[in-house]
Amino acid sequence: MKKMYFTSKKSFLVEQNPDGTLLITKTSTMKPLENAGSFIVSQGGIETILSKCKEVTDEEFLEDRKQLLMRNEQAKLRSQELALANRKRHEEDYKAVFNDSTVETTAENIRILLCYLNDINWGVWQLPSMTIGYTCNQYDCDGKTATTITLDTPIEYRGEQVSQFQHGAPSGHLRNYRRI
């Protein structure tokens, strides 16, 4: 028999060591939980976790893990489908605004450009002509792609004169750029 602990979104395999401490393993990865002490405290302590554990057979554990892996795979597929749909929408928006002519440098056009560029590798960029000169860059911010634009002349954006914008950076990254 194994002891399992369930939260609203995750399940854990729980083993009590001879000294009373707990070894908590994430069933999704079958790796020990990092910062287990913080997790135990947040859940109410060792006794609370042990009192809420459900005893399961090896077969029940394997079935729970199989369902978890299946749900994770379905979520991954949905995420990929959503990303593909977003890429397609960004490309359609880009093609509707940017053609062979010079395009007005507006906040909306900058947003469309940055969303489109963020979806593709900077090495294949062919930057369109805009009424204000600019440079663009792409960064890896803790595994997330972010794209920036720096205008030669600021534009009005939400009541301020702004010349640096970004799209895709997680909170705390690229702080000198305005999220658009």
Summary of the structure (lengths in Angstrom):
residues: 180
radius of gyration: 24.5
end to end distance: 53.1
largest distance: 73.9
contacts: 466
relative contact order: 0.09
helix: 38%
strand: 31%
